[in-house]
C-alpha cells in the first residue's frame, strides 16, 4: 500500500525544510552574559586529570596541570580575574610568572573557544 501524496512528508527540500530552518532562527533569543557563561561552563567535561572535552564541539584537549586547574576553577564559578592568585596558591609561583601564564592561557582558551571573550576580558 502506498501513501497518498497528500499525506507524504517532504524531506530535505521544499516547504518543510524552510519551516524547520525558519523555526531554528526565530527561536534563538539573546541570553545575558552571566547565563551564557553558565551555559558555556556546563559543556566542559574533565577526564583523567589532564583531558577536557568541549561537549559543544566534540573536541578533546590535553592540557597542562596549571591549565586544567584554572579551567576547572572557571567551570566551577571562579572569575578569571582571580586566576593569578589561584595559580600562585596552587603552584607556588611568583606574581610576574603567574600573571604572564594566566594571560597566555586566557588567550589560548579564547582561541579554542573554551572561555568566551567577555569572560576573559573581565580579568583585565
Number of C-alpha atoms within 10 A of each C-alpha: 3 5 8 7 8 6 7 9 10 11 9 10 8 9 11 13 13 12 11 11 10 11 11 10 10 8 8 8 7 8 10 8 12 11 11 14 18 13 13 18 20 13 17 18 14 16 10 6 12 15 15 21 17 19 13 12 10 8 10 15 14 13 14 11 13 17 19 18 19 23 25 17 16 18 21 12 12 14 15 22 15 14 24 22 16 18 22 16 12 11 12 11 14 13 13 11 13 20 17 11 17 23 18 11 18 24 16 14 17 16 12 13 14 22 22 18 14 13 19 18 13 10 15 8
